[in-house]
Amino acid sequence: MLVKQQESILAVVLVCLLLSGCGFQLRGSADLPAEMARTYLDMPDRYGEFGRSLERSLESNGVDVVNSPEAATAVLQISQAQFVREAASFSGTALISEFRLTFRVRFRLFGELGSPLSSTREVVIFRDYSFNSQEILASQREEEFLRGDLRASMVNELLQRLEQLDSQ
């Protein structure tokens, strides 16, 4: 019994070592640049769903999100965070059968005294979804769900891009 327990513990430790050795990270965790220790978010809708989600994610990764650029060691400027919905495909009767929901974010990171730490970068992600004109309410709910999914995916993508700045 004791031997089996020790083998199980050893197996868990071995798996953890293998995962950490290959660069595996939990989703949403990032090793952000040291300059981002105290970051100010400069964005049009900082208190909207995307802004709040980004702030929570930064804080969970050890960043102190401050309320003024003067108190910051870095400024994360989000110059664009925009959803666009467009027709993706049409049925044989020329009715829309699918929409594409695109989320586009343009960002730049600045250090103290406004020194640029990155060039302007853009991240674009999208999802397609079916549309049935007979079920408008269901399509609206699906779009709302996809907007939330795109926001979460965008926050993770931004963290990955910011993490890459440290290695450049």
C-alpha positions in Angstrom: 0.0 0.0 0.0 2.8 2.4 1.0 4.8 1.5 -2.1 1.8 2.2 -4.4 1.3 5.6 -2.8 4.9 6.5 -3.2 4.8 5.4 -6.9 1.7 7.7 -7.4 3.4 10.6 -5.8 6.5 10.0 -7.9 4.4 9.8 -11.1 2.7 13.1 -10.3 6.1 14.8 -9.6 7.5 13.4 -12.8 4.6 14.7 -14.9 4.9 18.1 -13.3 8.6 18.3 -14.1 7.9 17.2 -17.7 5.2 19.8 -18.2 7.3 22.6 -16.7 10.3 21.6 -18.8 8.4 21.8 -22.1 7.2 25.4 -21.4 3.7 24.5 -20.4 1.8 27.2 -18.6 -1.7 27.4 -17.3 -4.0 29.4 -19.6 -4.0 33.0 -18.5 -0.7 32.9 -16.7 2.2 34.8 -18.2 5.7 35.9 -17.3 5.3 39.6 -18.1 8.1 42.1 -18.5 9.5 43.6 -15.2 8.7 47.1 -16.5 5.0 46.2 -16.2 5.2 45.9 -12.3 2.9 49.0 -12.1 0.9 49.4 -15.2 -1.6 52.0 -16.3 -4.3 50.9 -18.8 -4.9 53.6 -21.3 -7.9 52.6 -23.3 -11.2 54.0 -24.5 -13.5 51.7 -22.3 -11.3 50.8 -19.4 -14.3 49.9 -17.2 -16.2 47.9 -19.9 -16.2 44.1 -20.0 -12.9 43.8 -21.9 -11.1 46.4 -19.8 -12.1 44.8 -16.5 -11.2 41.4 -17.8 -7.8 42.6 -18.9 -7.2 44.3 -15.6 -8.2 41.2 -13.6 -5.9 39.1 -15.7 -2.9 41.5 -15.3 -3.4 41.6 -11.6 -3.6 37.8 -11.4 -0.2 37.8 -13.1 1.4 40.0 -10.5 0.9 43.4 -12.2 -0.3 46.3 -10.0 -2.8 48.2 -12.2 -2.6 51.8 -11.2 -5.1 54.7 -11.8 -2.7 57.3 -13.2 0.2 57.2 -15.7 2.4 59.2 -13.3 2.3 56.3 -10.8 3.1 53.7 -13.5 6.3 52.0 -14.6 4.5 51.1 -17.9 1.5 52.3 -19.9 -0.4 49.7 -21.9 -2.2 51.7 -24.5 -5.1 50.0 -26.2 -5.9 52.4 -29.1 -8.6 50.1 -30.6 -10.8 47.3 -29.2 -13.6 46.8 -31.7 -16.1 44.1 -32.6 -17.2 43.8 -36.2 -20.0 41.5 -37.4 -20.3 40.7 -41.1 -21.9 38.2 -43.3 -19.7 35.1 -43.8 -21.9 33.0 -46.1 -25.2 33.0 -47.9 -27.8 30.3 -48.6 -29.0 29.4 -52.1 -31.8 31.9 -51.7 -29.4 34.8 -51.1 -30.2 34.9 -47.3 -27.4 35.2 -44.8 -26.7 31.8 -43.3 -23.5 32.6 -41.3 -22.0 35.6 -39.7 -18.4 36.3 -38.8 -17.7 38.1 -35.5 -14.3 39.7 -35.5 -12.6 41.3 -32.5 -9.7 43.6 -33.4 -7.3 45.1 -30.8 -4.5 47.4 -31.4 -2.0 48.0 -28.6 1.4 49.5 -27.7 3.4 49.3 -24.5 5.3 52.3 -23.1 7.9 52.4 -20.3 8.6 55.2 -17.8 8.8 58.7 -19.3 6.9 57.5 -22.4 9.8 55.4 -23.9 8.3 52.9 -26.3 8.8 49.2 -25.2 7.0 47.9 -28.3 5.8 49.1 -31.7 2.0 49.2 -32.4 0.7 45.7 -32.7 -2.6 44.4 -33.8 -4.4 41.2 -32.8 -7.4 39.9 -34.7 -9.5 36.9 -33.8 -12.8 35.8 -35.2 -15.5 33.2 -34.9 -18.2 32.2 -37.4 -21.7 31.2 -36.3 -24.9 30.0 -38.0 -27.8 32.4 -38.5 -31.4 31.4 -38.9 -33.8 34.3 -39.6 -36.6 32.1 -38.0 -34.6 32.0 -34.7 -33.4 35.6 -34.2 -33.3 35.3 -30.3 -31.1 32.2 -30.4 -28.8 33.8 -32.9 -28.5 36.9 -30.6 -27.7 34.7 -27.6 -25.1 32.9 -29.6 -23.5 36.2 -30.6 -23.4 37.4 -27.0 -21.8 34.1 -25.9 -19.2 34.5 -28.7 -18.4 38.1 -27.7 -17.6 36.8 -24.2 -15.5 34.0 -25.6 -13.6 36.4 -27.9 -12.9 38.8 -25.0 -11.4 36.0 -23.0 -9.4 34.7 -25.9 -8.2 38.2 -26.6 -7.0 38.8 -23.0 -5.0 35.5 -23.2 -3.6 36.5 -26.6 -2.5 39.9 -25.3 -0.8 38.4 -22.3 1.1 36.0 -24.6 2.1 38.9 -26.9 3.2 41.0 -23.9 5.2 38.1 -22.5 7.0 37.8 -25.8 8.2 41.4 -25.5 10.4 40.4 -22.6 12.3 37.9 -24.7 13.0 40.3 -27.6 
